[in-house]
Amino acid sequence: MAFLKNRTSVFIVGGLIILALLGLFSSFTANPAGFLQKIAVFAIIGLLIYFLVRKFSSSSPQKKEQRAFLKAAKKSKKRLQQKSGDGAAKTSSLGSLTTLKKGNKTKKKSPAHLTVIDGKKGKKKNRASL
């Protein structure tokens, strides 16, 4: 925003914008069909460039996580079909995934082996020396 402090640059940019608007207006009044055709060509080229950049740009981490989730969902669905044996699985993958996750939580976890370390609880800290 340093250019706003200099008054001459504000006048130059404002003049360029006004000249551009006058040029657009005169082009539209002289040949409306040609003007609309140029606008349509610019829009098509812009959309084409936009889609090409999106397609070939590196994918975001969110897309990678989504792909990994879908892949894991397919694997668990196949595993569920193999366990059932009849081959007919439920079509809603989210419902079957939640029930599958709930079923896995019922497994008995091994107890955590923790020990208690007795500290010097009777001695109070001398906070004045800090």
N, C-alpha and C positions, 0 to 999 in steps of 0.2 A: 504494500500500500504506500510505498515511498513515492511512487509516481503521482499520487494525488496531491502531494505537497507542492509539486511544480505545476503552476497554472498553465504553462504553454502545452504540456503534454495532454492535459485535459481538453484543451481546445482542439488539438490536433486529432485526438481520438474521436471526439464529438463530431468534428468536421468530416472525418472518414465515414462515420456511421451515417451521417445525414446524406453524404454523397452516395453511399451504397443504397440507401433507401430510395433516393431519387432515381438511381439507375434501375432498380427493380421496378419501380412504378412506371418509368418511361418504357421499359422493355415489355411490361405487361400491357400497357395501353397501345403500343405499336403493333404487337403481334401476340395476342393472348394464347392462341393455340401453340405456337412455338415456345412460349414461356412455360406453359403447363407441360409441354413435352420435355423441355430441359429439366424441369423440376422432377418429373417422373423418372427420367434417366438417372439423375443424381440420387434419387431415393433408392432405385433398384441397385445401383452400383454400391451405395452405402450399405444396404442390407446384405448384399453378396459379400462384401469385405467383412462385415460384422460376423456373419455365419462362418466364414472361412477361418477367421481368427479364433472364434469360439471352438471350432472343431479341432484345430491344430494346436491350440494353446495347451499348456500343461494343466492337467486336471487338478482340481482343488482337493485338499485332504478330506473334505466332507464327502465328495463323490467317492473317494477311495474307501472311506468307512462304510458308505452305503453299499458299495459293491461287496465289501467283505461281509457285511451283515446279510445280504441276500444269498451269498454263497454259503454261509453257515446255516441259514434257514433251509436251503435246499438239502444240505447234507443231513441235517437233523430230521427233515421230513422223510428222506430216504431211509434213514436209520429206523424211524418209527414205522415205516411201511414194512421193513424187513422183520421187525420184532412182532408185528401183528400177524404176518404170515399170509393173510388173505389178499394183500395187495391193494385193498381199498382203503385209502387214507382220506382224512378229512380235507376239504378244499381250503378251509380258512387256516392259513399258516400261522397267523398270530395267535389264534385260539389254541392250536395244538402246541405251539412253542411255549405258551404260558403254562399249560398243563404239564408239559415235559419238564419245564424248569421247576415247577412245584413238586413234581414227583422226585426229582433229584435232590431236593432239599430235605427229604425225609430220611436220608442216609445218616447213620450215626457218626458224628464227628469224634475224632480222637481227642481225649482230654488234653488241655494245655498244661504242660509241666512248668509251673512257675514256682519260684522260691521267694520268700520274704526276707529282705535284708534288714536287720534291726539297726537302726541308726541311733544317734545320741539324742533322744527325744527330751530327756530331762534337762539338758544344757541349753540355755537360751543364748541367742546370738547377741553380741554387743554391737548394736547398730551405730553407736556413736563413733566407733573407730573407722567406719567406712567413710 
